[in-house]
Amino acid sequence: MPPKAKFTREEIIETAFQLARSDGLEKITARELGKRLGSSARPIFTVFESMEEVKAEVIARAKELYKQYVKKGLQEEKAFGGVGAAYITFAIEEAKLFALLFMNAGTDSGEGETDVNAILPVIDASYEEILRSVQEPYGLSRETADRIYQHLWTYTHGIATMCATKLCSYTMEEIRERMGEIFRSLLAMEKGKL
């Protein structure tokens, strides 16, 4: 008969998630997790087969938290701008999780990808919903909306990365103003092509 689990699956995942949140995914080791739980590492392996399984759960939880930010952004009057602001807010408030999800070359099946067309849908589960938030209000084709999304994501990712790594300290007002300027420029450029 296998040994009785000292901790529940949820307790282990929550502890690992909090560790990733404060110190990054790379700090999640069996020894450190056991220490945080007030135990040895052994009880972890009565619930999980490997540390990779624990880390996969942490990544899934980080994605769910990020989705909450996107959802909030999509509820704004200007949903596309709201999503950009939410992305940057996530980077500021959850810098380690942002780095885990958006600054890691091996994230999910995007490993080795260098084309934004391939990367965005992989790293952002809300891709289609975000794309519609720019396509529908401005009467754009999917292709045009996708091009604007890619350009603005590149710009927004740059700001988010600078904020997550503490290279800048823009206010949210300054960020929204800058993103708005870029969006209006891209929109005018694309509409000029029609």
C-alpha positions, 0 to 999 in steps of 0.5 A: 500500500502506498504511503498516505500523502502528507500534503494535498495536491492543491497545497503543494501546487499553491506552495510551488506557485507562490515560490514561482511568484516570488523567486521564479520557476527555476527556484522550484526544487523538491528540496526548496518546496519541502522546506516551504512546506515544513517537511522533507522533499519526500512527501511531494513524490507521494502526490507527484511523479516528478518536479516537472509535473509540479512545474507544469501545474505552476505554469497552468496556474500562471496562465489562468492568472494572466487570463484574469488580467486579459479578461479585465482588459477586454471589459474596458470600453476600448478593449484592445487598449485595455488588453495592452494595459492589462499585459503591462500591469501583469508584468509590473505586478507579477514580474516573475510570472510574466518572465515565466510566460512571456520571456522564456524561449521554451514556453509551450510549443513555441520553442524555437519559433521566431515568427510572431505569427506562430508565437502569439497564438501559442503564448496567449490563449486569448489570442482570438478574443483579443484579435476580435477586440481590434477587428470588430470595432474598427471594421478591419479584415482579420489580416489587417487586425492581425498585422496591427495586433502583431505590431502593437504586441511587439511594442507593448511587450517591449514596455512590459519587459522593461517594466518587469525588469525595472528598466523603466518606471512609466505611469499607466497614464504615460503607457496608455498615451504611448500605446494609443499613439502607436495604435492610431498611427498603425490604424491610419497607416492600414486604413490608408492602404485600403 
